[in-house]
Amino acid sequence: MPKRLSKGLWNYRSIALVVLTPLLLLPLPVVVRAKEAECAFVLLLMATYWVTEVIPLSMTAMLPAILFPTFGIMKSSAVAKEYFKDFHFLLVGVTCLATSIEKWGLHRRIALRLVTLVGVNPAWLMLGFMSGCAFLSMWVQNTSAVTMVMPIAEAVLQQMLKANEGGCAGEDNPNLQLDETLLSRSAAFTVFTSGHRKRPDSPEETFTCVQVQPVSQPAAAQAAVCPPAAPSRTTQDLMMCKAMCVGIAYSSNIGGITTLPGTSPNLIFSDYLNQIYPNCNCVNFGNWLLLCLPISVIMLLLTWLWLYWLFIGSDFRFLWRCGGERSEKEKAARKVVEDEYEALGPMSSQEIFTGLVFLLMVLLWLTRSPGFMPGWASLFPHHSGYITDATVALLLGLLFFIAPAYGPSRKYEAMISWKEFQASMPWKVALLVGGGFALAEGTEESGLSLWVAELLTPLGDLPVLATITVACIIVTTVTEVASNAATITIFLPILSPLAEAIHVNPLYILIPTTLCTSFSFLLPVSNPPNAVVFAYGHIGIMDMVKAGLGVNVIGVLAVLLAVATWGVPLFSLDTYPDWAPVLPGLNSTTP
């Protein structure tokens, strides 16, 4: 009986946490009786719910709409305005592009082409898939990039294993297909519906259900159910599979930081900056790309070498060796890649249209207001600041609902439908970000941000780079157990007052911590791309932990190098800007 009772209580631990957390935090608003304390109650409550995910992230984001009017911090109508911003229009436009890319298979052509360019030696093959995934994740969600690339990589891996005297259970799979739509969406759907962020104390609930076995995919089914330690696989084969899968998962996060729409923390940061510092016009698509593209390239190359050394070996002679006789594995891999690329045939009109819109969108983003020269936005001098990247994304995204997918010989059908867009639109992220904006506005209205700034004033005695390093390490640690979007939403209202308190350019702290929010590499539950890759069964948790520790160090050091060198002239980080408030009586520190 006691055992059954304890089991029942354990099953209801989420409800206990939901009830106990506000009760434990209740002394803040009851005893202190100040607007700052009431806002701190809301902030701590949301942070706890976001980190533990006892209730859905998007519903936690709704708490300001309930609690701010209740405490008299903001009116309900004022809170509601924070839930739909310029960010959401940008997200809608980018999602339209991503939907068309996935629907018409342009991502498969890009990934296969990159792989054929680098070759099929295991090391170069891994770099090819990592580069393809990183490039895709610059423009689509990280999870979408992984689910686009992994089925292609899985087919290549299975063909290479088969070349080494049979793959799973030693059976031949002549009908190896790449219907990634069925495969990747099944994997992604199962991962998300099973709760990809359940705590590690119940791994069987999180991952055992992710066995992708569509009837039309015998090879994919065998890959999902085959145990990684099958006797027919050599240790080298296993290590190659581990390196390839981990590399694809990590490259999605590495590529995502390169552009502002590449990942949700970047977008949240951009819109937070516009909201809190409306006169700050120094962050745009162009200079963000100039800052982060070198970071991504450095991280990608060092991560590739780190994973190769960790899983495959320390023989790096392949870097300068060229030509020579290819092994059976390499021949098999090249054959499957070439066959799949040839099967795509010439580019369809739908792919060409999608590619042209994609290039036009990037070009308009880069030239809107590049900073070093007048952009096309200067053509509207009487409406300065009215047009943003969201305007461009929404305009071009609308084209996909208008442009016909086929010629006049067939019934009219748009490039994408609303149903297809709705399936791809990350509504959870949209609501989560809205809650973050409402929380940030509440901290300003209540005076909590000023109180935090005064509390953090002693940090002005530390070197600025030391303060940034500590903030990056804290954020990188928290993002391993909380979602990336939730982590940056929690820390932005804390870190911007910190920058004001020590009289440092807020971008000097906010930019590196925003980038480090995407460095969730340690666990399968750290982010959805890790979970999707883990579902293929090639890697274990300890494989990801060992690999992730090294990549975390690489990422933090690369970010610190960037903001301390080429980031300083790019964003004038060595001066306190006139668009940031000067708090009286606070320490002044220069980098």
C-alpha positions in Angstrom: 0.0 0.0 0.0 2.7 2.6 0.9 4.5 1.7 -2.4 1.4 2.3 -4.4 0.7 5.5 -2.6 4.3 6.8 -3.2 4.0 5.8 -6.9 0.7 7.7 -7.2 2.2 10.8 -5.5 5.2 10.6 -7.9 2.9 10.5 -10.9 1.2 13.7 -9.7 4.5 15.5 -9.0 3.8 18.0 -11.7 0.6 19.1 -10.1 2.4 19.4 -6.7 5.0 21.7 -8.3 2.3 23.8 -10.0 0.6 24.3 -6.6 3.6 24.6 -4.3 5.7 27.0 -6.4 3.3 30.0 -6.1 2.7 29.2 -2.4 6.5 29.3 -1.7 6.8 32.6 -3.6 3.7 34.2 -2.0 5.7 36.0 0.7 7.2 38.2 -2.0 3.9 40.1 -2.9 2.3 39.6 0.5 5.1 40.7 2.8 7.0 43.3 0.7 3.9 44.8 -0.9 5.6 46.7 -3.7 5.2 46.6 -7.5 8.7 45.3 -7.9 8.1 42.4 -5.5 4.8 41.5 -7.3 6.6 41.6 -10.7 9.4 39.5 -9.2 6.8 37.0 -8.1 5.5 36.7 -11.7 9.1 36.4 -13.1 10.2 33.7 -10.7 7.0 31.8 -11.1 7.3 31.8 -14.9 11.0 30.9 -14.8 10.2 27.9 -12.6 7.4 26.7 -14.9 9.5 27.3 -18.0 12.5 25.4 -16.7 10.5 22.4 -15.3 7.8 22.5 -18.0 5.2 21.2 -15.6 2.7 23.0 -17.8 3.1 23.7 -21.6 5.6 26.6 -22.3 3.0 28.5 -24.3 0.5 28.4 -21.5 3.1 29.6 -19.0 3.6 32.5 -21.3 0.0 33.5 -20.7 0.6 34.2 -17.0 1.3 37.9 -17.4 -2.1 38.3 -19.0 -3.6 37.0 -15.8 -1.3 38.3 -13.1 -0.2 41.7 -14.3 -3.8 43.1 -14.3 -4.5 41.3 -11.0 -1.5 43.0 -9.3 -2.2 46.3 -11.0 1.1 46.4 -12.8 -0.4 46.7 -16.3 -3.9 46.9 -17.8 -5.2 43.8 -19.6 -5.4 45.7 -22.9 -1.8 46.9 -22.5 -0.6 43.3 -21.8 -2.5 42.0 -24.8 -0.6 44.3 -27.2 2.7 42.7 -26.2 1.7 39.3 -27.5 1.9 40.2 -31.2 4.8 42.1 -32.4 7.0 42.7 -35.5 8.7 39.5 -34.6 5.6 37.5 -35.4 5.3 38.9 -38.9 8.9 38.0 -39.6 8.2 34.5 -38.3 5.2 34.1 -40.6 7.1 35.2 -43.6 10.1 32.9 -42.9 7.7 30.0 -42.2 6.1 30.5 -45.6 9.5 30.2 -47.3 10.4 27.1 -45.2 7.1 25.4 -46.0 7.7 25.8 -49.8 11.4 24.6 -49.5 10.2 21.5 -47.8 7.2 20.9 -49.9 9.0 21.0 -53.2 12.2 19.3 -52.1 14.7 22.1 -52.6 16.3 21.2 -49.3 17.1 17.7 -50.5 18.8 19.1 -53.7 20.9 21.5 -51.6 22.0 18.8 -49.1 22.9 16.2 -51.8 24.7 18.8 -53.9 26.9 19.8 -50.9 27.7 16.2 -50.1 28.7 15.5 -53.7 31.0 18.5 -53.7 33.0 17.5 -50.6 33.4 13.7 -51.5 32.5 10.5 -49.7 35.5 9.9 -47.4 33.8 9.5 -44.0 35.4 12.7 -42.7 34.5 14.8 -45.7 31.1 13.2 -45.9 30.4 14.2 -42.3 31.6 17.8 -43.1 29.3 17.8 -46.2 26.2 16.8 -44.2 27.1 19.2 -41.4 27.6 22.1 -43.9 24.3 21.3 -45.6 22.4 21.2 -42.3 24.0 24.4 -41.1 23.2 26.2 -44.3 19.5 25.1 -44.1 19.2 26.1 -40.5 20.3 29.6 -41.4 16.9 30.1 -43.1 14.5 27.5 -41.5 14.0 26.3 -38.0 16.8 24.1 -36.6 14.4 21.2 -36.1 13.2 21.4 -39.6 16.8 21.4 -40.9 17.6 18.2 -39.0 14.5 16.4 -40.1 15.3 17.4 -43.7 18.9 16.2 -43.7 18.8 13.1 -41.4 16.8 10.8 -43.8 19.4 11.4 -46.5 22.3 10.8 -44.1 20.6 7.6 -42.8 20.3 6.2 -46.3 24.0 6.9 -47.0 25.0 5.3 -43.7 22.9 2.2 -44.3 24.4 1.8 -47.8 27.9 2.1 -46.4 27.1 -0.4 -43.7 25.7 -2.8 -46.3 28.9 -2.4 -48.3 30.8 -3.7 -45.3 29.1 -7.1 -45.6 25.5 -6.3 -44.7 23.8 -3.8 -42.6 21.2 -4.6 -40.0 20.9 -8.3 -39.4 23.0 -8.8 -42.6 20.0 -8.4 -45.0 20.2 -6.6 -48.3 18.0 -3.6 -48.8 17.9 -3.1 -52.6 14.8 -0.8 -52.4 16.4 1.9 -50.2 14.2 4.9 -50.6 14.4 8.5 -49.4 10.8 9.4 -48.7 11.9 11.9 -46.1 8.5 13.6 -45.9 7.1 10.4 -44.3 10.2 9.6 -42.3 11.2 12.9 -40.9 7.7 14.1 -40.1 6.9 10.8 -38.3 10.0 11.2 -36.3 9.4 14.8 -35.5 5.8 14.3 -34.7 6.5 11.4 -32.3 9.3 13.3 -30.6 7.1 16.3 -29.9 4.0 14.5 -29.0 5.9 12.3 -26.5 7.3 15.5 -24.8 10.8 16.0 -26.0 11.7 17.7 -22.8 10.6 15.3 -20.2 13.1 14.9 -17.4 15.9 12.4 -17.8 14.5 10.3 -14.9 12.0 8.8 -17.4 13.9 8.2 -20.6 11.7 5.4 -21.6 8.7 7.8 -21.8 10.7 10.2 -23.9 12.3 8.1 -26.6 11.2 4.4 -26.8 8.1 5.4 -28.8 10.2 7.0 -31.5 10.5 4.0 -33.8 10.0 5.2 -37.3 8.5 2.2 -39.2 6.3 3.3 -42.1 5.1 0.4 -44.1 6.6 1.8 -47.3 10.0 2.2 -45.8 11.6 -1.2 -45.0 15.1 0.2 -44.8 14.1 3.0 -42.5 12.2 0.6 -40.3 15.2 -1.7 -40.1 17.4 1.3 -39.2 15.1 2.3 -36.4 14.7 -1.2 -34.7 18.3 -2.4 -35.3 20.3 -2.3 -32.1 23.4 -0.1 -32.5 25.6 -2.9 -31.2 24.6 -5.5 -33.8 27.4 -8.1 -34.2 27.6 -7.4 -38.0 28.7 -3.8 -37.3 32.3 -3.1 -36.5 33.4 -0.5 -33.9 34.5 1.8 -36.7 31.1 1.6 -38.3 29.4 2.5 -35.0 31.7 5.4 -34.4 31.1 6.7 -37.9 27.3 6.6 -37.4 27.7 8.4 -34.0 29.9 11.1 -35.4 27.6 11.7 -38.4 24.4 11.9 -36.3 25.8 14.1 -33.6 27.5 16.4 -36.2 24.1 16.9 -37.9 22.3 17.8 -34.7 25.0 20.2 -33.6 25.4 21.9 -37.0 21.7 22.9 -37.0 22.3 25.0 -33.8 25.6 26.3 -35.2 24.1 27.4 -38.5 21.0 28.8 -36.8 23.0 31.6 -35.0 24.3 33.0 -38.3 21.2 35.0 -39.2 18.6 36.9 -37.2 15.6 34.7 -38.4 17.8 31.5 -38.1 16.7 30.6 -34.6 14.1 31.9 -32.1 16.6 33.4 -29.5 18.0 35.7 -32.2 14.5 36.9 -33.1 13.6 37.3 -29.5 16.7 39.4 -28.9 16.1 41.5 -31.9 12.5 42.4 -31.0 13.4 42.9 -27.3 16.0 45.4 -28.4 13.5 47.3 -30.5 11.0 47.3 -27.6 13.3 48.3 -24.7 15.7 50.5 -26.7 13.5 51.9 -29.5 16.2 54.3 -30.7 18.7 51.5 -31.2 19.0 50.9 -35.0 22.4 49.3 -34.9 21.4 45.6 -35.3 20.2 44.5 -38.7 20.4 41.4 -40.8 23.6 42.5 -42.5 25.9 43.4 -39.5 24.5 40.4 -37.6 25.6 38.2 -40.5 29.0 39.8 -40.5 29.4 39.1 -36.8 28.1 35.6 -36.7 29.1 34.0 -40.0 32.8 33.8 -38.9 31.6 32.4 -35.5 29.6 29.7 -37.3 32.4 28.8 -39.7 35.0 28.6 -36.8 32.6 26.5 -34.7 31.6 24.2 -37.6 35.2 23.4 -38.5 36.4 22.9 -34.9 33.3 20.8 -34.1 33.9 18.7 -37.1 37.6 18.1 -36.1 36.5 17.5 -32.5 33.9 14.9 -33.4 36.2 13.2 -35.9 38.9 12.9 -33.2 36.4 11.8 -30.5 34.6 9.1 -32.5 36.7 8.1 -35.5 40.4 8.6 -34.6 43.3 11.0 -34.5 44.6 10.3 -38.0 44.1 13.6 -39.7 46.2 12.8 -42.8 43.0 12.9 -44.9 43.2 16.7 -44.7 46.1 16.8 -47.2 45.7 13.4 -48.8 43.9 13.4 -52.2 43.2 10.8 -54.8 43.9 7.2 -54.2 41.7 4.1 -54.4 38.3 4.4 -52.8 37.2 1.8 -50.4 34.0 -0.2 -50.9 32.3 1.9 -48.3 33.2 5.1 -50.1 32.0 3.7 -53.4 28.7 2.6 -51.9 28.2 6.0 -50.3 29.0 7.9 -53.5 26.7 5.6 -55.5 23.7 6.2 -53.2 24.3 10.0 -53.2 24.7 10.2 -56.9 21.7 8.0 -57.6 19.5 10.1 -55.3 20.7 13.3 -56.9 20.1 12.0 -60.4 16.7 10.8 -59.3 15.8 14.4 -58.5 16.1 15.2 -62.2 16.3 18.8 -63.4 15.1 21.6 -61.1 11.3 21.9 -61.3 9.7 25.2 -61.9 8.5 25.2 -58.3 12.0 24.7 -57.0 13.3 27.5 -59.2 10.5 29.9 -58.0 11.2 29.0 -54.3 15.0 29.5 -54.8 14.5 32.9 -56.5 12.2 34.1 -53.7 14.7 32.9 -51.2 17.6 34.7 -52.9 15.4 37.9 -53.2 14.5 37.8 -49.6 18.1 37.5 -48.5 19.2 40.3 -50.9 16.5 42.6 -49.6 17.4 41.9 -46.0 21.1 42.6 -46.7 20.5 45.8 -48.6 17.6 47.3 -46.6 19.9 49.3 -44.3 23.4 47.9 -44.4 24.9 50.7 -42.3 28.0 51.5 -44.2 26.0 52.8 -47.2 22.3 53.9 -47.8 20.1 51.0 -48.4 16.8 50.7 -50.4 14.9 51.8 -47.3 16.3 55.3 -47.9 13.9 55.5 -50.9 11.2 56.2 -48.4 12.8 59.2 -46.5 9.5 60.3 -45.1 8.9 56.9 -43.5 12.2 56.2 -41.8 12.1 53.2 -39.6 8.6 52.1 -40.9 9.9 49.2 -43.0 11.6 46.3 -41.3 12.9 42.8 -42.2 9.4 41.6 -41.2 7.9 43.7 -44.0 10.1 42.0 -46.6 9.5 38.5 -45.2 5.7 39.0 -45.1 5.5 40.4 -48.6 7.5 37.6 -50.2 5.8 35.0 -48.0 2.5 36.2 -49.4 3.7 35.4 -52.9 3.7 31.7 -52.1 -0.1 31.8 -51.5 -0.6 33.6 -54.8 1.8 32.2 -57.4 0.5 29.2 -59.2 2.3 25.9 -58.6 1.6 24.6 -62.1 0.9 26.0 -65.6 -2.4 26.8 -67.1 -2.9 23.2 -68.3 -3.7 22.2 -64.7 -6.2 23.4 -62.2 -5.0 26.5 -60.3 -3.1 25.6 -57.1 -1.0 28.0 -55.1 2.7 27.1 -54.2 1.6 26.4 -50.6 -1.8 26.1 -48.9 -2.9 27.5 -45.6 -3.1 24.0 -44.2 0.5 23.3 -45.1 1.6 26.6 -43.6 -0.4 26.0 -40.5 1.3 22.6 -40.0 4.8 24.3 -40.2 4.0 27.4 -38.2 5.6 27.2 -34.7 2.6 28.6 -32.8 4.2 27.5 -29.5 7.2 29.8 -30.1 5.0 32.7 -31.1 3.0 32.5 -27.9 6.2 31.9 -25.8 7.8 35.0 -27.3 4.7 37.1 -26.7 4.8 36.1 -23.0 8.5 37.1 -22.9 7.7 40.6 -24.3 4.9 41.0 -21.8 7.2 40.0 -19.0 9.9 42.5 -20.2 7.4 45.3 -20.4 6.1 44.4 -16.9 9.6 44.6 -15.4 9.9 48.2 -16.9 6.5 49.3 -15.7 6.9 48.0 -12.2 10.5 49.3 -11.7 11.9 45.8 -11.2 14.5 46.4 -13.9 15.8 49.5 -12.2 15.9 47.7 -8.8 17.9 44.9 -10.4 20.3 47.4 -12.0 21.0 49.0 -8.6 21.5 45.6 -7.1 24.0 44.5 -9.7 26.1 47.7 -9.5 29.0 46.1 -7.6 29.7 43.9 -10.7 31.1 47.1 -12.3 34.3 46.4 -10.4 35.0 43.3 -12.5 36.6 43.4 -16.0 33.8 43.6 -18.5 35.0 40.5 -20.4 34.9 38.5 -17.1 31.3 39.6 -16.5 30.4 38.5 -20.1 32.1 35.2 -19.6 30.2 34.4 -16.4 26.9 35.4 -18.1 27.7 33.2 -21.1 28.6 30.2 -18.9 25.4 30.6 -16.8 23.2 30.9 -19.9 24.9 27.9 -21.6 24.3 25.8 -18.4 20.6 26.8 -18.0 19.8 26.2 -21.7 20.7 22.6 -21.3 17.7 22.0 -19.1 15.3 24.7 -20.4 14.2 25.5 -23.9 16.4 28.0 -25.8 13.5 30.5 -26.2 12.5 30.3 -22.6 16.1 30.8 -21.4 16.7 33.9 -23.5 13.3 35.2 -22.4 14.2 34.8 -18.8 17.7 36.4 -19.0 17.1 39.4 -21.3 15.2 41.4 -18.6 18.0 40.6 -16.2 21.1 41.2 -18.4 20.0 44.6 -19.9 19.7 46.2 -16.5 23.1 44.7 -15.6 24.7 46.4 -18.6 23.1 49.7 -17.6 24.2 49.3 -14.0 27.9 48.9 -15.0 27.6 51.5 -17.7 28.5 49.1 -20.6 27.0 49.0 -24.0 24.0 46.6 -23.6 24.9 44.8 -26.8 28.3 43.8 -25.3 26.4 41.5 -22.9 23.2 40.8 -24.7 24.7 39.6 -28.1 27.1 36.9 -26.7 24.5 35.6 -24.2 21.9 35.4 -27.0 24.3 33.3 -29.1 25.2 31.1 -26.1 21.5 30.4 -25.6 21.6 28.2 -28.7 24.5 26.1 -27.4 22.4 23.3 -25.9 24.5 20.3 -27.0 24.7 18.0 -23.9 21.5 16.0 -23.7 18.9 14.6 -26.1 16.3 16.5 -24.2 18.2 19.8 -24.5 16.5 20.7 -27.7 14.4 19.1 -30.4 17.2 18.6 -33.0 19.1 16.5 -30.5 15.9 14.5 -29.7 15.2 13.8 -33.4 18.7 12.6 -34.1 18.7 10.5 -30.9 15.6 8.8 -32.1 17.5 7.1 -35.0 19.2 4.8 -32.4 22.8 5.3 -33.4 23.9 7.3 -30.3 23.6 7.1 -26.6 23.2 9.8 -23.9 26.9 9.6 -22.8 28.0 10.0 -26.5 26.1 13.3 -26.7 27.4 14.4 -23.2 31.0 13.8 -24.1 30.7 15.4 -27.5 28.6 18.3 -26.2 31.1 19.4 -23.5 33.7 20.0 -26.1 31.4 21.8 -28.5 30.1 24.0 -25.6 33.7 25.1 -24.8 34.4 25.7 -28.6 31.2 27.8 -28.8 31.7 30.0 -25.8 35.4 30.7 -26.8 34.4 31.5 -30.4 31.7 33.9 -29.2 34.0 35.7 -26.7 36.7 36.0 -29.5 34.1 37.6 -31.8 32.7 40.2 -29.4 36.2 41.1 -28.2 37.6 41.6 -31.7 35.6 42.3 -34.9 32.4 42.8 -32.9 33.7 45.9 -31.2 34.0 48.1 -34.3 31.0 46.5 -35.9 28.6 47.5 -33.1 30.7 50.2 -31.3 30.8 48.0 -28.2 33.6 50.1 -26.6 31.3 53.1 -26.1 28.2 53.6 -24.1 25.5 54.5 -26.6 23.2 57.5 -26.5 20.2 55.2 -27.0 20.7 53.5 -23.6 19.6 55.3 -20.4 22.3 56.7 -18.1 21.4 55.7 -14.5 22.5 58.3 -12.0 25.1 57.4 -9.4 26.2 54.1 -11.1 29.7 52.9 -11.7 31.3 53.6 -15.1 33.3 50.9 -16.8 34.8 50.8 -20.2 35.8 47.6 -22.0 
